[in-house]
């Protein structure tokens, strides 16, 4: 995995004063998903059992963050059509 992989591994903060709360939450969710995928990829390639376990743990933590952010989006920004 390299930094040149179409920006996949990079953290890019694209918020400013004009960013809506919904957009900021969706961007946060996207960053959590990128981080999880990064940790999962690291866990796959690690041969050291301790490092593998650490990256698996970190990926699981990102899953929890994703769920929390998604819950907030669902409760605060989804509207019926």
ZILIN-V110773 format. One record per residue. RES is the residue in one small letter. SS is DSSP state (helix for helix, strand for strand, loop for the rest). Layout:
res=(RES;RES)
ss=(SS;SS)
This chain:
res=(x;x;x;x;x;x;x;x;x;x;x;x;x;x;x;x;x;x;x;x;x;x;x;x;x;x;x;x;x;x;x;x;x;x;x;x;x;x;x;x;x;x;x;x;x;x;x;x;x;x;x;x;x;x;x;x;x;x;x;x;x;x;x;x;x;x;x;x;x;x;x;x;x;x;x;x;x;x;x;x;x)
ss=(loop;loop;loop;loop;loop;loop;loop;loop;loop;loop;loop;loop;loop;loop;loop;loop;loop;loop;loop;loop;helix;helix;helix;helix;helix;helix;helix;helix;helix;helix;helix;helix;helix;helix;helix;helix;helix;helix;helix;helix;helix;helix;helix;helix;helix;loop;loop;loop;helix;helix;helix;helix;helix;helix;helix;helix;helix;helix;helix;helix;helix;helix;helix;helix;helix;helix;helix;helix;helix;helix;helix;helix;helix;helix;helix;helix;loop;loop;loop;loop;loop)
